[in-house]
Amino acid sequence: MSDILEKILQTKREEIAQGKQILSEVQWLNKARGLSPTRGFTQAMQNTVAAGKPAVIAEIKRASPSKGILREPFDPVEIAKSYAEHGATCLSVLTDVQYFKGAPQYLDMARQASGLPCIRKDFIIDSYQVVQARALGADAILLIVSALELPQLLELEACANELGMDVLVEVHDADEMQTALQLKTPLIGVNNRNLRTFEVSLQTTLDLKEVVAESRLLVTESGILSRADVELMRSNGIHAFLVGEAFMRAESPGLALANLFG
């Protein structure tokens, strides 16, 4: 585990402890129960791929620990609308405050503005965050294998599914992939960024694709910057993408998406 990831996880533990003092898990659950059903994040991705199109999870991300502020001014509503107008299948919304300058309310704002299924992109380590995600309007959550042991992954996935949410499980290498394949979710994200060196290699996705059954949908994450990158993936049978940074730096995130995926 990288130092930055351990630092983030420690912050999460503190945030969860503080959050429980303000609003309990039961209170968040009561809020969640009053919401309309989820929008089917996995189904939307599968339908797009089945139609022969690239399924793009377009990310709404204000900053990152390695790159600092990516977009200023930052308006999640306008970004979400732009993505929806230009062909995004789903949205990924960063809700981490300290390291990514996100906010929990961005999730609901983006979801309402776009009409698209939305995933809560955060470092989820506790059922409290899963219930909170549903109450905030999430249709899916991200689970990161490098941050969790298998029993935790299984427990959090079950919690999400019980609340009607889908799960995108993220891996970085072959060992993590073997862990991820023990979950039920068909959505497996391969992050092409090495957590220790922060170097990015699209070969990571191509290598790990070989061990994934066709019943799973592989989502390539990080480093998709050009049409050539998209064509490389699609020519190798990978049709699902999570892209954020490239769009966040563009004047119009939606137009950048349309230009990249054409």
N, C-alpha and C positions, 0 to 999 in steps of 0.2 A: 504494500500500500504506500502510495506517495505521501510525502509530508503534507502537501496541500490538501489532499483528500482527508487525511487524519485530522487536520486542523478544522476542515469544514464539518466533519462528522461530530467533533467535540462541540462545535458551535450549535449543531442541530440538537444534540442532547440537552444543551442548556436552554435552547429555544422551546423545546417540547416541555421541559420541566416548568418553565415560566408560563407557557401557554395553558397548561393544565390548571394553573392557579386562577387564570382569567375565565376560561371556558372549558368545562370538562368534556371528555370524550362522549359521554351520554348526551350532553347538550348539543354538541356538533351532530350527533346521530339524529337527534330530534329535528334539527334543521334539514339534514339530508333527506329525511323521510317525507318532507313536504315538497320536494322537488319533482318536476316532470322526469320521465325516464331518460336514460342516457341515449346518446345519438348513434352508438354503434361505431366506435373508432376502428376496430379490426375489420368489421364488415365493409366500411367505406374504403379502406385500403385494399382489401381483397377484390372488391367490385371494380375499382379503378384498374388494377392490374389485369383482371379478367377481361376488361374492355380493350386491352392492348396499350394502355397509356401508362406513363410513369406516375406512381403514387407518391406525392410529395407531402411530407410533414414540414410545413414552413414554420420556422421558429421566430418567436418574439422575444428578443434578448437585448437588454440595454447595455450590458457590460459582461466581461469575463475576467477571472483572476489573472490570466496571462496577458490579455490584450488591453485591459482597462475599458474605458467608455467606448462603446461601438457606435452609439447613435445619440445625438443631442441636437435639437429637442427630440424627445421620445414620447410618442402618442400611440399607445397600444390599440386604441379604437381605429385610428386611421390605418395603421399597419395591418390590422386584421381585415379591414374592408378591402384594402389593396390586394392582399393575398387571395381573398375569396373571389374577387373580380377577375383574377388572372390565373385561376386553375389549381390552387392548392386543394389537396384532398382533405387534409387535417391541419390543425395548428398545434404547435408546442409552445407552451407559455412558461417562461422562467418565473418562479415565485420566490426564489431565494433572495433575501433582502441584502445581506451583508456582502456577499461575494459577487453576485450578479446584478445587483441594483434592481432586482425585481420586486414584486409585491403580490400578495395573495389576491388582491382585488383585480389585478390585471387579467386573471383567468376568466372571471365572470364578464368583465368588460369586453374581452376579445371574443368570447363565445357568443355573447348577445349581438355584437356588431357583425360577426361573420356568418352565423348560422351553421358553422362547421363543427365537427367533433373536435374536442380539445383534450390534450394530455397535459397533466400537471408535471412540469419538468422541475424536479427538486431532488434533494438527497433524502429519500424516504427510508426510515429505519424503524418506524414504530407505527402500530395500528392507529394511533392518535392522528398521525398525518394522513393516513388513508381515509379515515372517516371525514376528516377536515376537507380533504380534496373533493370528496363527493358533495359535501355541503357547500363548497365554493363553486360547484358546477362542473367539475371534471368528468369527462367521459372515460378517461384512462389515466393510469399513473405509470411512471418510470421506476423500475427497480434495477439497481446497479450491482452486478455480481461482485465487483471488487469491494463493495461496501458492506456486504452481508454474507452470512453463512447460509448453507442450503436450508436448514430448518426455518430460519427467518424468512427467506425468500418464499418458501411454500406457505408459510403462515400469512404473509402479507398479500400474496397472490390470492389466497382463499378469501381473505377479508375484502379485497377489491372486488372479486367476482360476486361475493354475497351482496355487495352494494350495487351490482349491475355494471361495474366498470371493467374495462379491459386492461391488460398489462403489456407494456413493452419492456422486455428484459434486455439489459445492455451488457455486452461482453467486450473484452479487449484482446483476448488470446485463446488458445486452444483449451487450456485447463478450465477457464471460465465458461467456454462454450459447453463443455461436458456437464458442468453444473446447470447451466441454463436449460439444457435439453431435458432436464428432469422436471421442469415446470410444465404446466398444461398449455400455457399461452402459445399461439402460433406465431406471435410477433417477436422476432429476435433482432435486436439492433447490434451491429458491429461498429464500434467506435474505432476509427482508423488512427486515432491519436494515442500514442504511447503515454501512459499515465506518468511514467517516470522521467522520460526525456522530453515529452511534449512534441516529439517529431511525429509527422503524419505520413502514412503510407497506405495508398489504396489497395496495395497487395494484401493487406490484412484481411479485408473483406473477401477477396478472391480466394485466399487460402482457406479461410474458415467455411466458405460456402460448400466445400467438398464434403463436410461432415454433417450437413443439415438436410433432412428429408424434405421432399417436395411439399409435404403437408404444412411445412412452416414457411412463413414469409420473412425473408431476410431484408432488413432495413440497413442500408449503408449510411454511416454517420461520420461527419468531419471530412474536410478535404475535397468536397465536390465543388469545384470552382469554375470549370469550363465545360463547353459542349463536349469536348473530347473526353472529359472525365465521365460524363453521363453516358456517352456512347460506349466507353470501355465497360462500364457496368452492365448496360443493357445487352451488349453483345455477349456477355457472360451469364445472362439469365437473371440479372439482378435488376428489379424494376421498382423498388421502393427506396425512398431517400428521405433523410432528415437533413435539412440545410438551414443554417441560420446566419452565420457571420457574413457570408458573401452578400446576403440580402440586406442585412442591417446597415451595411456601409453604402448602399445604393440610395440615390435620391428617391426612387420609387421602388420599394421592396417587391411589389407585385409585378412591375415591369421587368425587374431583374429576374424574377422567377420565370416569367414567360420567355424571356430571352435565353435563359439557361436550358430550359426544358422544351421550348419550341413547340 
